[in-house]
């Protein structure tokens, strides 16, 4: 595959260093408020999963509210139909738990950012050669920052984004190990998607951003 049109990681992702993963399996009722609370507290790149009720509609509505100031993507993208629906909703990137040549081809052809999941060196290089914007090391918690460091040694030049069980205390270690950013779900979102405190959500978002800034200084 010609990867000369590989989409680079966005400034929003690189600058903030974190992508909140919004996955609410019960209801999408609180999605708009959660998205706005994250944005209000400095988050500029968000992933809403396809298996969240009203996820596509939430992306479209958030795009209308925030314009191009915030990068919005769809996660848990499993089919080419998901890619099409994500683009139609206004998403600028897609994230998958796995690497799939068909999804890669769709994303690259549409000029979307593509973040496929991978774990082994073989999987990571396969994803990169298919045109990944960055490779999502998933599930990161299985091996931790040391694994990322060992993995990035022989395959330097490949952008890596650990996701899955990333906690606040480990964020500096992942960045030091070579991650360009981290994906965070539960440790950042807490119970916000089930109606939990948006004030506490905002505090967690600011704490993550503070830790990232300090780790990079």
N, C-alpha and C positions, 0 to 999 in steps of 0.2 A: 504493500500500500504506500502511496506517495504521502509522506507526512510533512511535506514542505509547508503545508497550510496549518500545521499544528497550532492551536490557539494557546498562547502563553497564559499563565496564571494572571488573573486580573490584579490591578493595583489595590482594589478593595481587599482581596484576600491576602496579598503580600503585606500590605500596610498594617492590617489588624491582626493577622496571624491565626485567626480562628474562624471556623465555620460552624455555627450552631445547627444541630440536626433536629428539626421539628417533626416529631413522629407522635401523633395522637390517635390511637386506635379506637378510642371510645367515641369521640365527636370532634368536629372541626370548629365548634362554636367559639372557642377561645383563641383560635389562630390569629385573627387580625390584631387583637389586643396584645398578644405575645410578640408578634412581629414588630409592632410599633414600639413596644417597651424595649426590645432589644436595640432597635434603631435609635431610639431616643437616648440610649446609654452607650452609644458609640460603635455598635456592631454594624458592619457595612457589607457583609456577605452571608447569606442565609440559605439553607437547604430545607425544603419542605418535601416530605416523602410522598410517593404516589399512593401508599396505603394509609394515608391520613384522610379521613372523610373531608371532602370539599377541598382537597389539597391543590388541585389545579386552579380552582376558582379563587383560592386564597392568594396564589401567586399572581393571577391576573389583577385582582383587586389591589394587592400590595404594589404592583407595578404602576397602577393608576395613581396610587397615593404618593409614592416615593420617586417615581420617574426613574432616571438613570443614576441617581445618587446612591442607590443600593443595588448590589448584584444579587439576583434571585435565581435559585436553581431548583431542580427537581431531583430528589433522591429515590433510591430503590427503583430505579428505571430498569425494567426487565425485558421490554420488547421494543421493536421499532415503532409500534403504535404509541408507546409511552413517550418516545423521543418526539414524535410529531405533536402529541398533545402538549408536551412541555414547551415546545417552541411556540405553539399557538397561544399558550397562556402568557408568554412573555419571558420565560426562563432563558437565561443566557448560558447555563451550564447544566449538565446532567451528571449524576453520581450513581454508580451501581455497586452491588456487593461483590460482583464478579467481573471477569473480562470476557467480552463477547465480540467477535469480529463484526457481526452484523450491526451491533449498537455503535461500535467504533466508526464504521463506515458511515452510518447515518449522522453521527455527531460531527465528524470531520467535514462531511459534505455540506452540512448546514452552517458550519462555522461556529458551532457551540463548543464551550469548554467541556472536556470529557475526563471524568475522574473515575476510572474503573478500580474495583477492588482486586487486590492480589496479595500474596503472602510470601511465597518462595522467590528466590532469585530468578528462576525460569519464568514464573508468572509475571514478575515485575517487568522483566525485559520484554516479554511478549506484549504486555499492555503498552509499554512505551513505544515499541515498534509499530503498534497499531495506531499511534497518534495521540496517546493520552496527554492531556494538559499537565497532569500530575497523577501519580499512581497512589491510590488509597491503600495503605497497608492495613489490612483488616483480617481478623480482629487484632488490633494492636496490643490489647491487654494480655493476650496469650503469651507474648514474649517480652514486651516492654521496651524501654529505650535502648538497652544494651543490644538487643537484636537489631534495631534500626541502625545503630552505629556500625555493627558488623556487616549488615547488608549493604549499607551505602559505601563501604570501603571499596569493593571491587566494581561497583556500578555507579561511581560518582558521575554526576551530570544528569542523572535521572531525578526529577522532582518527586519527593515523597511526602505524603500527608497521612500520618497515623490517625486511625479512627477506630472507635470501639473500646469503651472502657477507659478513655483518657480522663484522668482526674487532674484537678488543679495543681496538686503538688508535683505531678510528673511533667507538666507542660515545659518547664525550663530544661528538663533532661531530654525531652524529645527534640526541642529546638537545638540544643547543644549537639545532639546526635545527628543533626542534618535535616530535620524536617523543615519544609518551607512554611508550614502551618499545621494546625491540628483540627480534627473534627471532634466536636463535643456534643453529646446528647444529654443523658440523664444528669450527670454531674453539674451541668450548666442549667438545663431547663427545669430540673426538679419536678414539681407537680404543677407548673404553670399552665400546661395545656389541659389540665383537669380542673382549672379554676383557682389554682394556688396564687399566692401573693405576687403581684407584678412588681411591687416594691422590692421584695427579696430577689426576684429575678433580675431586676436592674442592678442590685448590689452585686450579685454573682457575676453579671456581665462586666461590670467595671473592675471587679477583682481579677478576672481573667485577663482583661486588657492591660491592667497594671502589671501583672506578673509577666506578660509577654514583653511589654516595654522594658521592664527591668532586666529580663533575661537577655535582651538584645543590646542593652547599653554597655 
